[in-house]
Amino acid sequence: MQIDNRVTGKTRLIGVMGNPIEHSISPQLHNTISKHLGIDLVYVPLKVEKSDLENAVKGLKALNFVGFNVTIPYKKEVMKFLDDNTKEALLMGAVNTVKNIDGRFYGYNTDAEGFSRSFKEETGVGFKGKKVLIIGAGGVARAISVKIALEGAKKIFIVNRTLSKAEEISELINNNVVNVAHCLYSEDDSVSSIFEESDVVINTTSAGMHPNEDVLPLEQPIKFSTNQIIYDVIYNPAKTKFLLEAEVSGCKTVNGLGMLFYQGIYAYEIWTGVKIPDEMKKELFKSFKDILQK
Ligand code: NAP
């Protein structure tokens, strides 16, 4: 019988903590990277109940994990159990990646960096000087808005059906990053004209996500402009109704697959200090899309 040498006494551990966790494809992504780079790490799913979160974090420290990802519903709550969080993660109010540095746990947010890398890779442009409209004001909207402000957008409009949440994010940006943010109620009359004039529109709501594929993020009628970039953080389905309508109007469209992929790439780089070669990233992204779109 052939001996399986993939895991030995020297193998170090990383993982993803959340609940549910069964749907996650992060184990496949990270274990493929380690295998191809010849790095002796194994990435495992870590399903944790809410009442056990603090003990689970302590347990990973006791077991000397290299680090771990954090996913729904613990991205905010985990922060109080860590030794420190980056300034960006504090502003974004969420941590999705933790690194063990000499026995201390540090929290990072790679979702926003993943979004930013995906946007630049897939559109060829950045946010400097751009007018950006963000639909939604949840966790993803907060992280992305902070990132876009840090990257030099000229104006950021945050539109949400619950105005108070959009207000909170725009105040956070104006008071802590740069004074470029405005908030709007999604039924406000001015939304359609601001939408039309924006260079980039990003849907960060879950409207249109499987199984509610008929839903649009804005109920009022809107008109796309052909030179706009329309980004939807949803990746299931690969093309939401919103993206399909934008595509028909001649806009450049991007879905959330790249964000998911690049947040993982950045996390891996944080844990290992290894820069993943561009050629490998390209191939990996292709295979990643294939397994997610099956
Ligand atoms: P969240 O904190 O729960 O926020 C959800 C947002 O969507 C809120 O602004 C909510 O409005 C709005 N919303 C929900 N249903 C709506 C509807 N029918 N019409 C209009 N607005 C609606 O969620 P989140 O963590 O930010 O996640 C948002 C989306 O991002 C999800 O679809 C998630 O799958 C996706 N995501 C993608 C990635 C990626 O890597 N691509 C990573 C993380 C999350 P109210 O404030 O009024 O309730």
py3Dmol code that shows the C-alpha trace and the ligand (Angstrom):
import py3Dmol

protein = """\
ATOM      1  CA  MET A   1       0.000   0.000   0.000  1.00  0.00           C
ATOM      2  CA  GLN A   2       1.322   3.436  -0.930  1.00  0.00           C
ATOM      3  CA  ILE A   3       1.856   5.790   2.022  1.00  0.00           C
ATOM      4  CA  ASP A   4       0.034   9.137   1.800  1.00  0.00           C
ATOM      5  CA  ASN A   5       2.645  11.810   2.493  1.00  0.00           C
ATOM      6  CA  ARG A   6       0.467  14.902   2.046  1.00  0.00           C
ATOM      7  CA  VAL A   7       0.239  15.514   5.808  1.00  0.00           C
ATOM      8  CA  THR A   8       3.211  14.764   8.024  1.00  0.00           C
ATOM      9  CA  GLY A   9       4.312  15.673  11.535  1.00  0.00           C
ATOM     10  CA  LYS A  10       5.732  18.957  10.181  1.00  0.00           C
ATOM     11  CA  THR A  11       2.614  20.160   8.369  1.00  0.00           C
ATOM     12  CA  ARG A  12       1.210  23.501   9.603  1.00  0.00           C
ATOM     13  CA  LEU A  13      -2.486  24.388   9.665  1.00  0.00           C
ATOM     14  CA  ILE A  14      -4.722  27.158   8.349  1.00  0.00           C
ATOM     15  CA  GLY A  15      -8.498  27.137   7.996  1.00  0.00           C
ATOM     16  CA  VAL A  16     -11.781  28.974   7.673  1.00  0.00           C
ATOM     17  CA  MET A  17     -14.043  29.640  10.624  1.00  0.00           C
ATOM     18  CA  GLY A  18     -17.748  30.260  10.085  1.00  0.00           C
ATOM     19  CA  ASN A  19     -21.214  28.733  10.187  1.00  0.00           C
ATOM     20  CA  PRO A  20     -22.364  27.282   7.830  1.00  0.00           C
ATOM     21  CA  ILE A  21     -19.061  26.320   6.265  1.00  0.00           C
ATOM     22  CA  GLU A  22     -19.904  23.310   4.103  1.00  0.00           C
ATOM     23  CA  HIS A  23     -20.397  25.449   0.958  1.00  0.00           C
ATOM     24  CA  SER A  24     -16.964  27.103   1.194  1.00  0.00           C
ATOM     25  CA  ILE A  25     -14.560  26.543  -1.655  1.00  0.00           C
ATOM     26  CA  SER A  26     -11.664  28.173   0.230  1.00  0.00           C
ATOM     27  CA  PRO A  27     -10.193  24.780   1.264  1.00  0.00           C
ATOM     28  CA  GLN A  28      -9.860  23.773  -2.411  1.00  0.00           C
ATOM     29  CA  LEU A  29      -8.386  27.164  -3.368  1.00  0.00           C
ATOM     30  CA  HIS A  30      -5.772  27.313  -0.607  1.00  0.00           C
ATOM     31  CA  ASN A  31      -4.805  23.634  -0.707  1.00  0.00           C
ATOM     32  CA  THR A  32      -4.296  23.897  -4.479  1.00  0.00           C
ATOM     33  CA  ILE A  33      -2.000  26.915  -3.998  1.00  0.00           C
ATOM     34  CA  SER A  34       0.040  25.128  -1.292  1.00  0.00           C
ATOM     35  CA  LYS A  35       0.349  22.004  -3.434  1.00  0.00           C
ATOM     36  CA  HIS A  36       1.558  23.954  -6.481  1.00  0.00           C
ATOM     37  CA  LEU A  37       3.990  26.083  -4.508  1.00  0.00           C
ATOM     38  CA  GLY A  38       5.238  23.093  -2.488  1.00  0.00           C
ATOM     39  CA  ILE A  39       4.343  24.787   0.820  1.00  0.00           C
ATOM     40  CA  ASP A  40       3.621  22.391   3.691  1.00  0.00           C
ATOM     41  CA  LEU A  41       0.287  23.862   4.807  1.00  0.00           C
ATOM     42  CA  VAL A  42      -3.156  22.297   5.070  1.00  0.00           C
ATOM     43  CA  TYR A  43      -6.336  24.401   5.045  1.00  0.00           C
ATOM     44  CA  VAL A  44      -9.358  22.970   6.872  1.00  0.00           C
ATOM     45  CA  PRO A  45     -13.028  23.974   7.385  1.00  0.00           C
ATOM     46  CA  LEU A  46     -13.780  25.038  10.977  1.00  0.00           C
ATOM     47  CA  LYS A  47     -17.500  25.089  11.756  1.00  0.00           C
ATOM     48  CA  VAL A  48     -18.046  27.004  14.990  1.00  0.00           C
ATOM     49  CA  GLU A  49     -21.206  27.784  16.997  1.00  0.00           C
ATOM     50  CA  LYS A  50     -21.604  31.403  18.129  1.00  0.00           C
ATOM     51  CA  SER A  51     -21.275  30.567  21.828  1.00  0.00           C
ATOM     52  CA  ASP A  52     -17.950  28.806  21.133  1.00  0.00           C
ATOM     53  CA  LEU A  53     -16.289  31.563  19.078  1.00  0.00           C
ATOM     54  CA  GLU A  54     -13.937  32.860  21.785  1.00  0.00           C
ATOM     55  CA  ASN A  55     -12.885  29.350  22.792  1.00  0.00           C
ATOM     56  CA  ALA A  56     -12.366  28.401  19.152  1.00  0.00           C
ATOM     57  CA  VAL A  57     -10.025  31.381  18.609  1.00  0.00           C
ATOM     58  CA  LYS A  58      -8.113  30.477  21.782  1.00  0.00           C
ATOM     59  CA  GLY A  59      -7.951  26.880  20.564  1.00  0.00           C
ATOM     60  CA  LEU A  60      -6.390  27.872  17.226  1.00  0.00           C
ATOM     61  CA  LYS A  61      -3.795  29.890  19.123  1.00  0.00           C
ATOM     62  CA  ALA A  62      -3.034  26.937  21.406  1.00  0.00           C
ATOM     63  CA  LEU A  63      -2.662  24.738  18.324  1.00  0.00           C
ATOM     64  CA  ASN A  64      -0.298  27.313  16.776  1.00  0.00           C
ATOM     65  CA  PHE A  65      -2.304  27.744  13.559  1.00  0.00           C
ATOM     66  CA  VAL A  66      -0.462  29.873  10.942  1.00  0.00           C
ATOM     67  CA  GLY A  67      -3.686  31.855  10.619  1.00  0.00           C
ATOM     68  CA  PHE A  68      -7.288  31.482   9.504  1.00  0.00           C
ATOM     69  CA  ASN A  69     -10.080  33.061   7.501  1.00  0.00           C
ATOM     70  CA  VAL A  70     -13.290  34.198   9.112  1.00  0.00           C
ATOM     71  CA  THR A  71     -16.572  34.158   7.259  1.00  0.00           C
ATOM     72  CA  ILE A  72     -20.299  34.745   7.865  1.00  0.00           C
ATOM     73  CA  PRO A  73     -21.485  35.363  10.576  1.00  0.00           C
ATOM     74  CA  TYR A  74     -18.319  36.159  12.578  1.00  0.00           C
ATOM     75  CA  LYS A  75     -16.395  38.816  10.581  1.00  0.00           C
ATOM     76  CA  LYS A  76     -17.286  41.536  13.087  1.00  0.00           C
ATOM     77  CA  GLU A  77     -17.554  39.547  16.270  1.00  0.00           C
ATOM     78  CA  VAL A  78     -14.170  37.857  15.955  1.00  0.00           C
ATOM     79  CA  MET A  79     -12.361  41.221  16.215  1.00  0.00           C
ATOM     80  CA  LYS A  80     -12.750  41.442  19.983  1.00  0.00           C
ATOM     81  CA  PHE A  81     -11.020  38.081  20.464  1.00  0.00           C
ATOM     82  CA  LEU A  82      -7.885  39.094  18.515  1.00  0.00           C
ATOM     83  CA  ASP A  83      -4.748  40.778  19.888  1.00  0.00           C
ATOM     84  CA  ASP A  84      -4.834  43.553  17.290  1.00  0.00           C
ATOM     85  CA  ASN A  85      -6.547  44.576  14.043  1.00  0.00           C
ATOM     86  CA  THR A  86      -5.163  46.636  11.168  1.00  0.00           C
ATOM     87  CA  LYS A  87      -6.300  50.252  10.881  1.00  0.00           C
ATOM     88  CA  GLU A  88      -8.146  49.374   7.651  1.00  0.00           C
ATOM     89  CA  ALA A  89      -9.955  46.439   9.296  1.00  0.00           C
ATOM     90  CA  LEU A  90     -11.025  48.707  12.181  1.00  0.00           C
ATOM     91  CA  LEU A  91     -12.417  51.278   9.735  1.00  0.00           C
ATOM     92  CA  MET A  92     -14.119  48.553   7.721  1.00  0.00           C
ATOM     93  CA  GLY A  93     -15.542  47.044  10.908  1.00  0.00           C
ATOM     94  CA  ALA A  94     -14.753  43.499   9.802  1.00  0.00           C
ATOM     95  CA  VAL A  95     -11.940  40.947   9.742  1.00  0.00           C
ATOM     96  CA  ASN A  96     -11.854  38.012   7.356  1.00  0.00           C
ATOM     97  CA  THR A  97      -8.199  36.998   7.726  1.00  0.00           C
ATOM     98  CA  VAL A  98      -6.160  36.391  10.872  1.00  0.00           C
ATOM     99  CA  LYS A  99      -2.402  35.883  11.001  1.00  0.00           C
ATOM    100  CA  ASN A 100      -0.445  34.376  13.866  1.00  0.00           C
ATOM    101  CA  ILE A 101       2.647  36.538  14.437  1.00  0.00           C
ATOM    102  CA  ASP A 102       4.819  35.167  17.253  1.00  0.00           C
ATOM    103  CA  GLY A 103       1.810  33.794  19.096  1.00  0.00           C
ATOM    104  CA  ARG A 104      -0.335  36.932  18.703  1.00  0.00           C
ATOM    105  CA  PHE A 105      -3.397  37.040  16.451  1.00  0.00           C
ATOM    106  CA  TYR A 106      -3.688  40.011  14.041  1.00  0.00           C
ATOM    107  CA  GLY A 107      -6.875  40.744  12.078  1.00  0.00           C
ATOM    108  CA  TYR A 108      -6.932  41.922   8.446  1.00  0.00           C
ATOM    109  CA  ASN A 109      -9.650  42.640   5.917  1.00  0.00           C
ATOM    110  CA  THR A 110      -8.803  41.103   2.549  1.00  0.00           C
ATOM    111  CA  ASP A 111     -12.372  41.345   1.143  1.00  0.00           C
ATOM    112  CA  ALA A 112     -11.879  45.012   0.245  1.00  0.00           C
ATOM    113  CA  GLU A 113      -8.396  44.424  -1.165  1.00  0.00           C
ATOM    114  CA  GLY A 114      -9.785  41.428  -3.086  1.00  0.00           C
ATOM    115  CA  PHE A 115     -12.494  43.646  -4.524  1.00  0.00           C
ATOM    116  CA  SER A 116      -9.973  46.329  -5.465  1.00  0.00           C
ATOM    117  CA  ARG A 117      -7.576  43.850  -7.138  1.00  0.00           C
ATOM    118  CA  SER A 118     -10.425  42.206  -9.020  1.00  0.00           C
ATOM    119  CA  PHE A 119     -11.758  45.574 -10.181  1.00  0.00           C
ATOM    120  CA  LYS A 120      -8.352  46.658 -11.496  1.00  0.00           C
ATOM    121  CA  GLU A 121      -7.530  43.279 -13.078  1.00  0.00           C
ATOM    122  CA  GLU A 122     -10.899  42.951 -14.768  1.00  0.00           C
ATOM    123  CA  THR A 123     -11.473  46.548 -15.900  1.00  0.00           C
ATOM    124  CA  GLY A 124      -7.922  47.841 -16.304  1.00  0.00           C
ATOM    125  CA  VAL A 125      -8.717  51.027 -14.331  1.00  0.00           C
ATOM    126  CA  GLY A 126      -8.670  52.191 -10.699  1.00  0.00           C
ATOM    127  CA  PHE A 127     -10.826  54.545  -8.614  1.00  0.00           C
ATOM    128  CA  LYS A 128      -8.712  57.699  -8.623  1.00  0.00           C
ATOM    129  CA  GLY A 129     -10.867  60.678  -9.673  1.00  0.00           C
ATOM    130  CA  LYS A 130     -13.940  58.504 -10.288  1.00  0.00           C
ATOM    131  CA  LYS A 131     -17.552  59.138  -9.348  1.00  0.00           C
ATOM    132  CA  VAL A 132     -18.762  55.911  -7.723  1.00  0.00           C
ATOM    133  CA  LEU A 133     -22.270  54.874  -6.753  1.00  0.00           C
ATOM    134  CA  ILE A 134     -22.622  52.047  -4.240  1.00  0.00           C
ATOM    135  CA  ILE A 135     -25.974  50.328  -3.799  1.00  0.00           C
ATOM    136  CA  GLY A 136     -26.401  48.802  -0.341  1.00  0.00           C
ATOM    137  CA  ALA A 137     -25.022  49.667   3.069  1.00  0.00           C
ATOM    138  CA  GLY A 138     -24.192  46.337   4.712  1.00  0.00           C
ATOM    139  CA  GLY A 139     -20.848  44.807   5.677  1.00  0.00           C
ATOM    140  CA  VAL A 140     -19.501  44.552   2.125  1.00  0.00           C
ATOM    141  CA  ALA A 141     -20.589  48.111   1.272  1.00  0.00           C
ATOM    142  CA  ARG A 142     -18.747  49.466   4.305  1.00  0.00           C
ATOM    143  CA  ALA A 143     -15.473  47.689   3.492  1.00  0.00           C
ATOM    144  CA  ILE A 144     -15.623  48.548  -0.210  1.00  0.00           C
ATOM    145  CA  SER A 145     -16.588  52.197   0.369  1.00  0.00           C
ATOM    146  CA  VAL A 146     -13.681  52.734   2.755  1.00  0.00           C
ATOM    147  CA  LYS A 147     -11.294  51.135   0.253  1.00  0.00           C
ATOM    148  CA  ILE A 148     -12.565  53.230  -2.662  1.00  0.00           C
ATOM    149  CA  ALA A 149     -12.224  56.405  -0.573  1.00  0.00           C
ATOM    150  CA  LEU A 150      -8.676  55.414   0.405  1.00  0.00           C
ATOM    151  CA  GLU A 151      -7.913  54.857  -3.298  1.00  0.00           C
ATOM    152  CA  GLY A 152      -8.845  58.419  -4.261  1.00  0.00           C
ATOM    153  CA  ALA A 153     -12.401  58.401  -5.657  1.00  0.00           C
ATOM    154  CA  LYS A 154     -13.694  61.911  -6.351  1.00  0.00           C
ATOM    155  CA  LYS A 155     -17.220  61.223  -5.076  1.00  0.00           C
ATOM    156  CA  ILE A 156     -18.907  58.242  -3.447  1.00  0.00           C
ATOM    157  CA  PHE A 157     -22.713  57.967  -3.273  1.00  0.00           C
ATOM    158  CA  ILE A 158     -24.110  55.299  -0.961  1.00  0.00           C
ATOM    159  CA  VAL A 159     -27.707  54.379  -1.774  1.00  0.00           C
ATOM    160  CA  ASN A 160     -29.734  52.123   0.501  1.00  0.00           C
ATOM    161  CA  ARG A 161     -33.355  51.268   1.303  1.00  0.00           C
ATOM    162  CA  THR A 162     -32.507  51.870   4.976  1.00  0.00           C
ATOM    163  CA  LEU A 163     -31.109  55.398   4.889  1.00  0.00           C
ATOM    164  CA  SER A 164     -29.612  55.337   8.420  1.00  0.00           C
ATOM    165  CA  LYS A 165     -27.138  52.596   7.397  1.00  0.00           C
ATOM    166  CA  ALA A 166     -25.970  54.588   4.364  1.00  0.00           C
ATOM    167  CA  GLU A 167     -25.618  57.658   6.597  1.00  0.00           C
ATOM    168  CA  GLU A 168     -23.436  55.725   9.018  1.00  0.00           C
ATOM    169  CA  ILE A 169     -21.002  54.675   6.270  1.00  0.00           C
ATOM    170  CA  SER A 170     -20.801  58.090   4.653  1.00  0.00           C
ATOM    171  CA  GLU A 171     -20.093  59.725   8.044  1.00  0.00           C
ATOM    172  CA  LEU A 172     -17.430  57.118   8.758  1.00  0.00           C
ATOM    173  CA  ILE A 173     -15.683  57.941   5.474  1.00  0.00           C
ATOM    174  CA  ASN A 174     -16.051  61.711   5.738  1.00  0.00           C
ATOM    175  CA  ASN A 175     -14.781  61.760   9.331  1.00  0.00           C
ATOM    176  CA  ASN A 176     -11.989  59.197   9.040  1.00  0.00           C
ATOM    177  CA  VAL A 177     -10.777  58.980   5.442  1.00  0.00           C
ATOM    178  CA  VAL A 178     -11.699  61.912   3.199  1.00  0.00           C
ATOM    179  CA  ASN A 179     -14.745  64.098   2.710  1.00  0.00           C
ATOM    180  CA  VAL A 180     -16.152  62.553  -0.503  1.00  0.00           C
ATOM    181  CA  ALA A 181     -19.167  60.505   0.623  1.00  0.00           C
ATOM    182  CA  HIS A 182     -22.899  61.239   0.301  1.00  0.00           C
ATOM    183  CA  CYS A 183     -25.850  59.062   1.268  1.00  0.00           C
ATOM    184  CA  LEU A 184     -29.230  58.643  -0.399  1.00  0.00           C
ATOM    185  CA  TYR A 185     -32.474  56.804   0.262  1.00  0.00           C
ATOM    186  CA  SER A 186     -32.985  54.333  -2.594  1.00  0.00           C
ATOM    187  CA  GLU A 187     -36.381  55.856  -3.513  1.00  0.00           C
ATOM    188  CA  ASP A 188     -35.000  59.402  -3.655  1.00  0.00           C
ATOM    189  CA  ASP A 189     -35.800  61.246  -6.929  1.00  0.00           C
ATOM    190  CA  SER A 190     -32.165  62.206  -7.489  1.00  0.00           C
ATOM    191  CA  VAL A 191     -30.956  58.576  -7.569  1.00  0.00           C
ATOM    192  CA  SER A 192     -31.641  58.080 -11.299  1.00  0.00           C
ATOM    193  CA  SER A 193     -29.643  61.137 -12.419  1.00  0.00           C
ATOM    194  CA  ILE A 194     -26.743  60.383 -10.042  1.00  0.00           C
ATOM    195  CA  PHE A 195     -26.797  56.796 -11.313  1.00  0.00           C
ATOM    196  CA  GLU A 196     -26.563  57.950 -14.923  1.00  0.00           C
ATOM    197  CA  GLU A 197     -23.659  60.322 -14.183  1.00  0.00           C
ATOM    198  CA  SER A 198     -21.565  57.802 -12.205  1.00  0.00           C
ATOM    199  CA  ASP A 199     -18.429  56.289 -13.755  1.00  0.00           C
ATOM    200  CA  VAL A 200     -18.760  53.130 -11.665  1.00  0.00           C
ATOM    201  CA  VAL A 201     -21.839  51.529 -10.073  1.00  0.00           C
ATOM    202  CA  ILE A 202     -21.426  48.686  -7.580  1.00  0.00           C
ATOM    203  CA  ASN A 203     -24.215  46.473  -6.288  1.00  0.00           C
ATOM    204  CA  THR A 204     -23.329  45.300  -2.783  1.00  0.00           C
ATOM    205  CA  THR A 205     -26.859  44.164  -1.865  1.00  0.00           C
ATOM    206  CA  SER A 206     -27.947  40.537  -1.935  1.00  0.00           C
ATOM    207  CA  ALA A 207     -30.795  41.481  -4.306  1.00  0.00           C
ATOM    208  CA  GLY A 208     -30.606  39.183  -7.327  1.00  0.00           C
ATOM    209  CA  MET A 209     -28.650  36.452  -5.568  1.00  0.00           C
ATOM    210  CA  HIS A 210     -29.755  32.832  -6.010  1.00  0.00           C
ATOM    211  CA  PRO A 211     -32.600  31.846  -5.477  1.00  0.00           C
ATOM    212  CA  ASN A 212     -34.069  35.392  -5.814  1.00  0.00           C
ATOM    213  CA  GLU A 213     -32.737  35.909  -9.314  1.00  0.00           C
ATOM    214  CA  ASP A 214     -35.603  38.150 -10.497  1.00  0.00           C
ATOM    215  CA  VAL A 215     -34.886  40.915  -7.988  1.00  0.00           C
ATOM    216  CA  LEU A 216     -33.088  44.169  -8.877  1.00  0.00           C
ATOM    217  CA  PRO A 217     -31.152  46.171  -6.265  1.00  0.00           C
ATOM    218  CA  LEU A 218     -33.078  49.380  -7.074  1.00  0.00           C
ATOM    219  CA  GLU A 219     -36.827  49.381  -7.513  1.00  0.00           C
ATOM    220  CA  GLN A 220     -37.082  52.723  -9.312  1.00  0.00           C
ATOM    221  CA  PRO A 221     -36.337  52.766 -13.067  1.00  0.00           C
ATOM    222  CA  ILE A 222     -32.713  53.602 -13.904  1.00  0.00           C
ATOM    223  CA  LYS A 223     -30.820  54.173 -17.137  1.00  0.00           C
ATOM    224  CA  PHE A 224     -27.322  52.799 -17.750  1.00  0.00           C
ATOM    225  CA  SER A 225     -24.750  54.862 -19.667  1.00  0.00           C
ATOM    226  CA  THR A 226     -22.638  52.947 -22.177  1.00  0.00           C
ATOM    227  CA  ASN A 227     -19.288  54.067 -20.763  1.00  0.00           C
ATOM    228  CA  GLN A 228     -20.118  52.911 -17.219  1.00  0.00           C
ATOM    229  CA  ILE A 229     -18.523  50.043 -15.330  1.00  0.00           C
ATOM    230  CA  ILE A 230     -21.128  47.989 -13.475  1.00  0.00           C
ATOM    231  CA  TYR A 231     -19.803  45.649 -10.756  1.00  0.00           C
ATOM    232  CA  ASP A 232     -21.972  43.194  -8.816  1.00  0.00           C
ATOM    233  CA  VAL A 233     -20.424  41.518  -5.743  1.00  0.00           C
ATOM    234  CA  ILE A 234     -22.800  38.565  -6.254  1.00  0.00           C
ATOM    235  CA  TYR A 235     -21.277  35.549  -8.043  1.00  0.00           C
ATOM    236  CA  ASN A 236     -24.237  33.155  -7.877  1.00  0.00           C
ATOM    237  CA  PRO A 237     -25.688  33.509 -10.485  1.00  0.00           C
ATOM    238  CA  ALA A 238     -22.645  34.556 -12.537  1.00  0.00           C
ATOM    239  CA  LYS A 239     -24.824  37.203 -14.197  1.00  0.00           C
ATOM    240  CA  THR A 240     -27.497  38.792 -12.045  1.00  0.00           C
ATOM    241  CA  LYS A 241     -30.513  40.451 -13.627  1.00  0.00           C
ATOM    242  CA  PHE A 242     -28.777  43.776 -12.854  1.00  0.00           C
ATOM    243  CA  LEU A 243     -25.612  42.743 -14.734  1.00  0.00           C
ATOM    244  CA  LEU A 244     -27.612  41.352 -17.656  1.00  0.00           C
ATOM    245  CA  GLU A 245     -29.504  44.646 -18.027  1.00  0.00           C
ATOM    246  CA  ALA A 246     -26.234  46.589 -17.843  1.00  0.00           C
ATOM    247  CA  GLU A 247     -24.642  44.305 -20.441  1.00  0.00           C
ATOM    248  CA  VAL A 248     -27.540  44.829 -22.848  1.00  0.00           C
ATOM    249  CA  SER A 249     -27.029  48.596 -22.449  1.00  0.00           C
ATOM    250  CA  GLY A 250     -23.387  48.235 -23.511  1.00  0.00           C
ATOM    251  CA  CYS A 251     -21.725  48.663 -20.094  1.00  0.00           C
ATOM    252  CA  LYS A 252     -18.575  46.879 -18.988  1.00  0.00           C
ATOM    253  CA  THR A 253     -19.793  44.353 -16.383  1.00  0.00           C
ATOM    254  CA  VAL A 254     -17.949  42.385 -13.687  1.00  0.00           C
ATOM    255  CA  ASN A 255     -19.318  39.872 -11.150  1.00  0.00           C
ATOM    256  CA  GLY A 256     -18.103  39.030  -7.623  1.00  0.00           C
ATOM    257  CA  LEU A 257     -16.053  35.936  -8.507  1.00  0.00           C
ATOM    258  CA  GLY A 258     -12.844  37.937  -8.826  1.00  0.00           C
ATOM    259  CA  MET A 259     -13.410  39.544  -5.426  1.00  0.00           C
ATOM    260  CA  LEU A 260     -13.834  36.120  -3.832  1.00  0.00           C
ATOM    261  CA  PHE A 261     -10.736  34.819  -5.597  1.00  0.00           C
ATOM    262  CA  TYR A 262      -8.425  37.753  -4.863  1.00  0.00           C
ATOM    263  CA  GLN A 263      -9.405  38.010  -1.178  1.00  0.00           C
ATOM    264  CA  GLY A 264      -8.133  34.438  -0.883  1.00  0.00           C
ATOM    265  CA  ILE A 265      -4.945  35.172  -2.807  1.00  0.00           C
ATOM    266  CA  TYR A 266      -4.196  38.180  -0.599  1.00  0.00           C
ATOM    267  CA  ALA A 267      -4.881  36.160   2.579  1.00  0.00           C
ATOM    268  CA  TYR A 268      -2.462  33.480   1.404  1.00  0.00           C
ATOM    269  CA  GLU A 269       0.179  36.131   0.757  1.00  0.00           C
ATOM    270  CA  ILE A 270      -0.350  37.549   4.264  1.00  0.00           C
ATOM    271  CA  TRP A 271       0.058  34.129   5.920  1.00  0.00           C
ATOM    272  CA  THR A 272       3.085  32.981   3.962  1.00  0.00           C
ATOM    273  CA  GLY A 273       4.798  36.135   2.673  1.00  0.00           C
ATOM    274  CA  VAL A 274       4.906  34.393  -0.725  1.00  0.00           C
ATOM    275  CA  LYS A 275       3.898  36.335  -3.842  1.00  0.00           C
ATOM    276  CA  ILE A 276       1.881  34.008  -6.072  1.00  0.00           C
ATOM    277  CA  PRO A 277       3.217  34.167  -9.658  1.00  0.00           C
ATOM    278  CA  ASP A 278       0.920  35.953 -12.153  1.00  0.00           C
ATOM    279  CA  GLU A 279       0.793  32.996 -14.522  1.00  0.00           C
ATOM    280  CA  MET A 280      -0.321  30.697 -11.694  1.00  0.00           C
ATOM    281  CA  LYS A 281      -2.961  33.213 -10.599  1.00  0.00           C
ATOM    282  CA  LYS A 282      -4.390  33.310 -14.122  1.00  0.00           C
ATOM    283  CA  GLU A 283      -4.639  29.528 -14.368  1.00  0.00           C
ATOM    284  CA  LEU A 284      -5.996  29.208 -10.871  1.00  0.00           C
ATOM    285  CA  PHE A 285      -8.675  31.848 -11.507  1.00  0.00           C
ATOM    286  CA  LYS A 286      -9.816  29.963 -14.588  1.00  0.00           C
ATOM    287  CA  SER A 287     -10.140  26.669 -12.683  1.00  0.00           C
ATOM    288  CA  PHE A 288     -11.758  28.483  -9.753  1.00  0.00           C
ATOM    289  CA  LYS A 289     -14.427  29.930 -12.073  1.00  0.00           C
ATOM    290  CA  ASP A 290     -15.022  26.489 -13.562  1.00  0.00           C
ATOM    291  CA  ILE A 291     -15.716  24.832 -10.210  1.00  0.00           C
ATOM    292  CA  LEU A 292     -17.924  27.669  -9.010  1.00  0.00           C
ATOM    293  CA  GLN A 293     -19.982  27.818 -12.163  1.00  0.00           C
ATOM    294  CA  LYS A 294     -20.689  24.087 -12.255  1.00  0.00           C
TER     295      LYS A 294
END
"""
ligand_1 = """\
48
NAP
P -25.452 42.555 4.703
O -24.522 43.164 5.666
O -26.577 41.717 5.199
O -26.087 43.778 3.810
C -27.050 43.504 2.825
C -27.405 44.801 2.079
O -28.301 44.442 1.019
C -28.139 45.855 2.923
O -27.786 47.123 2.478
C -29.617 45.573 2.591
O -30.434 46.685 2.751
C -29.489 45.228 1.126
N -30.587 44.415 0.590
C -30.894 43.133 0.879
N -31.933 42.728 0.140
C -32.310 43.787 -0.637
C -33.323 43.984 -1.607
N -34.187 43.027 -1.949
N -33.396 45.201 -2.211
C -32.529 46.182 -1.906
N -31.547 46.048 -0.988
C -31.442 44.862 -0.363
O -24.704 41.647 3.639
P -23.165 41.739 3.156
O -22.331 40.909 4.047
O -22.823 43.165 2.938
O -23.252 40.947 1.751
C -23.892 41.524 0.630
C -23.722 40.657 -0.598
O -22.341 40.506 -0.889
C -24.283 39.236 -0.483
O -24.969 38.948 -1.684
C -23.039 38.366 -0.378
O -23.224 37.086 -0.927
C -22.051 39.153 -1.219
N -20.629 38.904 -0.878
C -19.751 38.699 -1.897
C -18.421 38.485 -1.616
C -17.452 38.207 -2.742
O -16.304 37.834 -2.447
N -17.834 38.383 -3.973
C -17.956 38.522 -0.291
C -18.869 38.768 0.729
C -20.223 38.960 0.420
P -30.960 47.130 4.220
O -29.788 47.795 4.882
O -32.059 48.097 3.920
O -31.416 45.887 4.914
"""
view = py3Dmol.view(width=600, height=400)
view.addModel(protein, "pdb")
view.setStyle({"model": 0}, {"cartoon": {"style": "trace"}})
view.addModel(ligand_1, "xyz")
view.setStyle({"model": 1}, {"stick": {}})
view.zoomTo()
view.show()
